[in-house]
Amino acid sequence: MSTLGSFIWSIADQLRGPYRPNQYGNVILPFTILRRLDCILEPDRKTVRDLAAAYENPNRLRVEVKKKTGRPFYNTSKYSFANLLKDADGLEDNLVDYIDRFSADVDVFEYFDFKKEIIALEKAGLLREIVKSFAAVDLHPDVVSNADMGDAFEYIIRKFNEAANETSGDHYTPRDAIRLLVDLLFAEKDAVLDEENIVRTLYDPTAGTGGMLALAEEHLLAHNPGARLSLYGQEYNPQSYAICKSDLLAKGHDASNITFGNTLTDDAFKGRQFDFCMSNPPYGVDWKQYAKAVTKERDQAGPYGRFAPGLPPTSDGQMLFLLHLAHKMRAPEDGGGRVGIVMNGSPLFNGGAESGPSNIRKGLLENDLVEAIVALPTNMFFNTPIPTYIWILDNTKHPDRKGLVQLIDGTSFWTKMRKNLGNKNRELSDTDRAKVLRLYADFADADPEFSKVLRNDEFGYWTITVERSLLDEDGKPVVDRKRKPKPDSKKRDTENVPFTYGGSTAGPVGKIEVIQAYFDAEVKPHVPDAWIDWAKVKTGYEIPFTRHFYKYVPPRPLTEIDDDLEKQVAKILDLLREVEK
């Protein structure tokens, strides 16, 4: 883990006493950002101050600073970490002045309520020592790379959450998982991405600290140094937003493309679509408090709104982000879009026919948007050991993939970590990622033990209601006025009929014929008095991932089990004899 992160976190030891461990991050994170920006600005400090003296208009000043330094942000204060400590009595006021004189796009410190922390540190007699400690750390990009800085931020956040006894799932996606997601996201477009001076857009609606955006850019630039990726994101956690925005500022990106707010209730990029989208939304997070706004938007937006296909249960909002990203893909006529999203297993199968989740899957599959789903190893994430999956969506699939979905079982491709980090004790090595990518690339020719290619309609089914006659005391069917048998609600049952039952390839088109064939073969022979209530037939979609990769393991021979039992009984008897002595 990051040595820099450990060093910066060690500064927190000075806070012990006045601050509780769960409050350390409120000081350490903004100071780390401030020092990083300070180091970046230091070489051109005099140039910017001279320009500020010459141009009072902030818009004109921004243009001139960009022209002279190449940076989109600046600071006009006469203070910096180089001279803050020279005026011991004025340290608090001077530090506040320094923060106030950043250009308007550097709004990150207000999201930490940093001025309040500065006052608290001064009252506790800690401000000078904290400033002195950070002044001793050189965080210029020539000394600390962007990747190392990202590792440091993520280390600090994880330590902060551990101290607060909180989950880091909302903030931190392991980099090995992100790298596989990025590899898969760009896989089908690599040939296009080779073009000279290509410009593409990438969007993350749950941007966190910007780790996904950063690694995606790193991947593309390694592949094509002349390419340019415009990064966009939205984040609702104030601290994560501040880190993400400051990181992009430091790299020279347009920081206005990173916005603060709740993507589900206020889409900051409404009307915008992107070449690539990626996300690791929170799992199992209740969205009940947003339900009114989300439902209102769905009803007002109509059939073309982002939530039109359906709404998941309010106990888990991750499928809302799945819908949101599907809506954000660039239109096929404009070149198409591609999505990579990490979710847990429930979006594959939760909800019965015509429920919100089932209707969401229906919309994605019937519109041929799901290209691949990859099962990741368990124990990959810091805050949960549960199974997770990468979904890849594409609205301009390669002709060979049209109408098909590739399922890849990557659960066995992992490397044991030397040291556990929370629940994470496994990681994806370069070799592990290469195995998954090879299976993806081989597609229909991939090893069937780890890869299955299925038609979209193979995930569809009808839920039928099977009724049986209500019988009177004499065991005779009770009939209504039209002489039709009345159903017995206690005997009512349901059956799921696959679209592909009996080898059918008609999908939902052959509904009546397929259902009747299933009923005649699977139900009628066992309950001759049964019938189908055709008015209650429902259409559903599920992706039973594990069923497709199920491997039968024969039970152990009884003689072997008996031998083991006898050995255990003998051990117990020996222990009892020892006790009796």
Backbone hydrogen bonds, N-H to C=O, Kabsch-Sander energy under -0.5 kcal/mol:
donor,donor_aa,acceptor,acceptor_aa,energy
6,S,2,S,-1.8
7,F,3,T,-2.3
8,I,4,L,-2.8
9,W,5,G,-2.6
10,S,6,S,-1.8
11,I,7,F,-0.8
11,I,8,I,-1.0
12,A,9,W,-1.6
13,D,10,S,-1.6
14,Q,11,I,-1.8
15,L,12,A,-2.1
16,R,13,D,-1.1
17,G,19,Y,-1.0
19,Y,15,L,-2.2
23,Q,20,R,-2.6
24,Y,20,R,-0.5
24,Y,21,P,-1.1
26,N,23,Q,-1.2
27,V,23,Q,-0.5
27,V,24,Y,-1.7
28,I,24,Y,-2.7
29,L,25,G,-1.8
31,F,27,V,-1.8
32,T,28,I,-2.2
33,I,29,L,-2.1
34,L,30,P,-2.8
35,R,31,F,-2.5
36,R,32,T,-2.1
37,L,33,I,-2.5
38,D,34,L,-2.4
39,C,35,R,-2.3
40,I,36,R,-1.8
41,L,37,L,-2.3
42,E,38,D,-1.6
44,D,41,L,-1.3
45,R,42,E,-1.7
48,V,44,D,-2.3
49,R,45,R,-2.1
50,D,46,K,-2.4
51,L,47,T,-2.1
52,A,48,V,-2.6
53,A,49,R,-1.6
54,A,50,D,-1.2
55,Y,51,L,-2.3
56,E,54,A,-0.5
61,L,57,N,-2.7
62,R,58,P,-2.4
63,V,59,N,-1.8
64,E,60,R,-2.3
65,V,61,L,-2.8
66,K,62,R,-2.5
67,K,63,V,-2.1
68,K,64,E,-2.2
69,T,65,V,-3.3
70,G,65,V,-0.7
70,G,66,K,-1.4
71,R,65,V,-0.5
76,T,101,R,-2.2
83,N,80,S,-1.4
84,L,80,S,-1.9
86,K,83,N,-1.3
87,D,84,L,-0.9
88,A,86,K,-0.7
91,L,88,A,-1.0
94,N,90,G,-2.8
95,L,91,L,-2.6
96,V,92,E,-1.9
97,D,93,D,-2.2
98,Y,94,N,-2.2
99,I,95,L,-2.0
100,D,96,V,-2.4
101,R,97,D,-1.3
102,F,99,I,-1.2
103,S,74,Y,-2.3
106,V,103,S,-2.2
107,D,105,D,-1.5
110,E,107,D,-0.9
111,Y,107,D,-0.6
111,Y,108,V,-0.9
112,F,109,F,-1.0
113,D,110,E,-0.7
114,F,109,F,-2.0
116,K,113,D,-0.5
117,E,113,D,-1.2
118,I,114,F,-2.3
119,I,115,K,-2.0
120,A,116,K,-2.1
121,L,117,E,-2.7
122,E,118,I,-2.2
123,K,119,I,-2.3
124,A,120,A,-1.8
125,G,122,E,-1.2
126,L,121,L,-2.9
127,L,121,L,-1.0
130,I,126,L,-2.2
131,V,127,L,-2.6
132,K,128,R,-2.5
133,S,129,E,-2.3
134,F,130,I,-2.2
135,A,131,V,-2.3
136,A,132,K,-0.9
137,V,134,F,-1.6
138,D,136,A,-0.6
139,L,137,V,-0.8
143,V,140,H,-2.2
144,V,140,H,-3.0
145,S,143,V,-0.5
149,M,145,S,-2.5
150,G,146,N,-2.4
151,D,147,A,-2.2
152,A,148,D,-2.3
153,F,149,M,-2.5
154,E,150,G,-2.3
155,Y,151,D,-2.3
156,I,152,A,-2.6
157,I,153,F,-2.5
158,R,154,E,-2.3
159,K,155,Y,-2.5
160,F,156,I,-2.7
161,N,157,I,-2.6
162,E,158,R,-2.3
163,A,159,K,-2.4
164,A,160,F,-1.7
165,N,162,E,-1.0
166,E,161,N,-3.3
171,H,168,S,-1.2
172,Y,168,S,-2.4
173,T,171,H,-0.5
178,I,174,P,-2.0
179,R,175,R,-2.6
180,L,176,D,-1.5
181,L,177,A,-2.2
182,V,178,I,-2.9
183,D,179,R,-2.6
184,L,180,L,-2.4
185,L,181,L,-2.4
186,F,182,V,-2.3
187,A,183,D,-0.9
188,E,184,L,-0.6
189,K,186,F,-1.0
190,D,186,F,-0.5
190,D,187,A,-0.9
193,L,189,K,-2.5
194,D,190,D,-0.5
194,D,191,A,-0.9
195,E,192,V,-1.8
198,I,195,E,-1.3
200,R,228,R,-2.4
202,L,230,S,-2.5
203,Y,276,F,-1.9
204,D,232,Y,-1.8
207,A,204,D,-0.6
207,A,234,Q,-2.1
209,T,171,H,-0.7
210,G,207,A,-2.5
214,A,210,G,-2.6
215,L,211,G,-2.3
216,A,212,M,-2.2
217,E,213,L,-2.1
218,E,214,A,-2.3
219,H,215,L,-2.3
220,L,216,A,-2.2
221,L,217,E,-2.6
222,A,218,E,-1.9
223,H,219,H,-1.6
224,N,220,L,-3.0
227,A,224,N,-2.4
228,R,198,I,-2.7
230,S,200,R,-2.9
230,S,228,R,-0.6
231,L,229,L,-0.6
232,Y,202,L,-2.5
233,G,257,N,-2.2
234,Q,204,D,-1.8
235,E,259,T,-1.9
241,Y,237,N,-2.8
242,A,238,P,-2.2
243,I,239,Q,-2.2
244,C,240,S,-2.7
245,K,241,Y,-2.8
246,S,242,A,-2.2
247,D,243,I,-2.3
248,L,244,C,-2.0
249,L,245,K,-2.4
250,A,246,S,-2.3
251,K,247,D,-1.0
252,G,249,L,-1.6
253,H,248,L,-2.5
255,A,253,H,-1.1
257,N,254,D,-1.9
258,I,255,A,-1.8
259,T,233,G,-2.6
259,T,257,N,-0.6
261,G,235,E,-2.0
263,T,261,G,-0.7
265,T,262,N,-0.6
266,D,262,N,-2.5
268,A,266,D,-0.8
270,K,267,D,-1.2
272,R,269,F,-2.5
274,F,328,K,-2.8
276,F,201,T,-1.9
277,C,338,R,-2.1
278,M,203,Y,-2.4
279,S,340,G,-1.6
287,W,314,T,-2.6
288,K,314,T,-0.6
290,Y,287,W,-1.4
291,A,287,W,-0.7
291,A,288,K,-1.1
294,V,290,Y,-2.6
295,T,291,A,-2.8
296,K,292,K,-2.1
297,E,293,A,-2.2
298,R,294,V,-2.4
299,D,295,T,-2.4
300,Q,296,K,-2.3
301,A,297,E,-2.7
302,G,298,R,-1.3
304,Y,301,A,-0.7
305,G,302,G,-1.7
308,A,305,G,-1.2
310,G,307,F,-0.8
316,D,313,P,-1.9
317,G,285,V,-1.3
320,L,317,G,-1.4
321,F,317,G,-0.9
322,L,318,Q,-1.4
323,L,319,M,-2.2
324,H,320,L,-2.4
325,L,321,F,-2.5
326,A,322,L,-2.0
327,H,323,L,-1.9
328,K,324,H,-0.9
329,M,325,L,-0.6
329,M,326,A,-0.6
330,R,274,F,-2.4
334,D,331,A,-1.8
335,G,332,P,-1.7
336,G,331,A,-2.4
338,R,275,D,-1.7
339,V,393,L,-2.4
340,G,277,C,-2.3
341,I,391,W,-2.1
342,V,279,S,-2.3
343,M,341,I,-0.5
343,M,389,Y,-2.6
345,G,387,P,-0.7
348,L,345,G,-1.8
349,F,345,G,-0.6
349,F,346,S,-1.2
350,N,346,S,-3.1
354,E,539,T,-1.0
355,S,352,G,-2.0
359,N,355,S,-2.6
360,I,356,G,-2.0
361,R,357,P,-2.3
362,K,358,S,-2.4
363,G,359,N,-2.5
364,L,360,I,-2.2
365,L,361,R,-2.8
366,E,362,K,-3.0
367,N,363,G,-1.1
368,D,365,L,-1.5
369,L,364,L,-2.9
370,V,364,L,-0.6
371,E,369,L,-0.7
371,E,392,I,-2.8
372,A,392,I,-1.5
373,I,406,Q,-2.4
374,V,390,I,-2.7
375,A,408,I,-2.8
376,L,374,V,-0.5
376,L,388,T,-2.8
379,N,385,P,-0.7
381,F,384,T,-0.8
389,Y,343,M,-3.3
390,I,374,V,-2.6
391,W,341,I,-3.0
391,W,389,Y,-0.6
392,I,372,A,-3.0
393,L,339,V,-2.2
393,L,391,W,-0.5
394,D,369,L,-2.5
395,N,337,G,-1.6
401,R,398,H,-2.3
402,K,398,H,-0.8
402,K,399,P,-0.8
404,L,401,R,-2.0
405,V,454,L,-2.8
406,Q,371,E,-2.3
407,L,405,V,-0.5
407,L,452,K,-3.2
408,I,373,I,-2.7
408,I,406,Q,-0.5
409,D,450,F,-2.9
410,G,375,A,-1.3
410,G,408,I,-1.1
413,F,410,G,-1.5
414,W,412,S,-1.1
415,T,427,E,-2.8
417,M,425,N,-2.3
421,L,424,K,-2.9
423,N,382,F,-2.4
424,K,421,L,-2.0
425,N,379,N,-1.4
425,N,423,N,-0.7
426,R,379,N,-1.4
427,E,415,T,-2.4
429,S,427,E,-0.8
433,R,429,S,-2.5
434,A,430,D,-2.1
435,K,431,T,-1.7
436,V,432,D,-1.6
437,L,433,R,-2.5
438,R,434,A,-2.1
439,L,435,K,-2.0
440,Y,436,V,-2.3
441,A,437,L,-2.7
442,D,438,R,-2.6
443,F,439,L,-1.3
445,D,442,D,-2.5
446,A,443,F,-1.8
450,F,447,D,-1.8
451,S,447,D,-1.6
452,K,407,L,-2.5
454,L,405,V,-2.7
454,L,452,K,-0.5
456,N,403,G,-2.0
458,E,455,R,-1.6
459,F,456,N,-1.6
460,G,457,D,-1.3
461,Y,540,G,-2.5
462,W,497,V,-2.7
463,T,538,K,-2.7
464,I,462,W,-0.7
464,I,495,E,-3.0
466,V,464,I,-0.6
466,V,493,D,-3.4
467,E,465,T,-0.6
467,E,531,W,-2.9
470,L,486,K,-2.8
472,D,476,K,-3.0
475,G,472,D,-2.1
478,V,470,L,-3.2
480,D,484,K,-2.8
483,R,480,D,-1.9
486,K,478,V,-3.6
488,D,468,R,-2.8
489,S,487,P,-0.8
491,K,488,D,-1.5
492,R,488,D,-0.6
492,R,489,S,-0.5
493,D,466,V,-2.1
495,E,464,I,-2.0
497,V,462,W,-3.4
497,V,495,E,-0.6
499,F,460,G,-2.2
501,Y,498,P,-1.9
503,G,500,T,-1.8
504,S,501,Y,-1.1
509,V,506,A,-1.5
510,G,507,G,-1.1
511,K,508,P,-1.1
514,V,510,G,-2.6
515,I,511,K,-2.5
516,Q,512,I,-2.5
517,A,513,E,-2.2
518,Y,514,V,-2.3
519,F,515,I,-2.7
520,D,516,Q,-2.7
521,A,517,A,-1.7
522,E,518,Y,-3.5
523,V,518,Y,-0.5
523,V,519,F,-1.7
524,K,519,F,-2.8
526,H,523,V,-1.6
527,V,523,V,-2.0
530,A,527,V,-2.1
531,W,467,E,-2.0
533,D,465,T,-2.3
534,W,532,I,-1.2
536,K,533,D,-1.9
537,V,534,W,-1.0
538,K,463,T,-2.1
540,G,461,Y,-3.2
542,E,459,F,-2.1
543,I,348,L,-3.3
545,F,543,I,-2.6
548,H,544,P,-1.2
548,H,545,F,-0.8
549,F,545,F,-0.7
549,F,546,T,-0.7
550,Y,547,R,-1.0
552,Y,550,Y,-0.5
561,I,557,P,-1.8
562,D,558,L,-2.9
563,D,559,T,-2.1
564,D,560,E,-1.9
565,L,561,I,-2.3
566,E,562,D,-2.5
567,K,563,D,-2.0
568,Q,564,D,-2.2
569,V,565,L,-2.7
570,A,566,E,-2.2
571,K,567,K,-2.0
572,I,568,Q,-2.2
573,L,569,V,-2.5
574,D,570,A,-2.2
575,L,571,K,-2.1
576,L,572,I,-2.3
577,R,573,L,-2.2
578,E,574,D,-1.8
579,V,575,L,-1.9
580,E,576,L,-2.1
581,K,577,R,-1.1
